[in-house]
Amino acid sequence: MAKPIRPAHETWKHLSIEENFERFMKEFLPYLQSNLKLIKVHGDKGIYKYYDCGQPHDPRNPAWRPFQIMETFCRKKRCDFDVVKSMIEDRLFKLKLECECEILANRNDIKRRELEAFGLDFGGSSRREFGIL
């Protein structure tokens, strides 16, 4: 018979110890990578890669099932899912994750890289090609 999942307070107590949290994340991140899709984008100025769940992050999308991978991993590790999610959000300085793919991919960074790959330059130069009135 499988061991029961730790209650929330025991999960928090266990993962609040830094080496336990680091061990958990060292196992979780490769597991997450192996269960998400690796997206490669070829642009005019190069290639970039990121991991994605492959679904639009919209609660109205009936096919979108956020956090299934994380829930499965938490069950395997006998940890309370809500506590793990909350601790990861705290560590990533995010108020709320919409999906576990955001752990590996910053949506704002991906949008910026998409624009850069197709020619938009965010460069540090203060020169402008047009004048502002």
Long-range contacts (C-beta under 8 A, 24 or more apart in sequence): 3-78, 4-78, 5-74, 5-75, 5-78, 5-79, 5-80, 6-78, 6-79, 6-80, 7-80, 8-80, 8-82, 8-83, 10-80, 11-79, 11-80, 11-83, 11-84, 12-80, 12-83, 12-87, 14-79, 15-79, 15-83, 15-84, 15-87, 16-87, 21-87, 21-91, 24-77, 24-79, 24-84, 25-88, 27-73, 27-77, 28-70, 28-73, 29-103, 29-104, 31-69, 31-73, 32-69, 32-70, 32-73, 32-100, 32-103, 32-104, 33-104, 35-69, 36-69, 36-100, 36-101, 36-104, 41-113, 41-114, 41-117, 42-117, 43-114, 43-116, 43-117, 43-118, 43-119, 44-117, 44-118, 44-119, 45-116, 45-117, 45-118, 45-119, 46-117, 47-117, 48-113, 48-117, 50-104, 50-105, 50-110, 50-113, 51-101, 51-104, 51-105, 52-101, 52-105, 53-99, 53-100, 53-101, 55-99, 57-98, 57-99, 64-99, 66-98, 66-99, 66-100, 67-99, 67-100, 69-100, 70-100
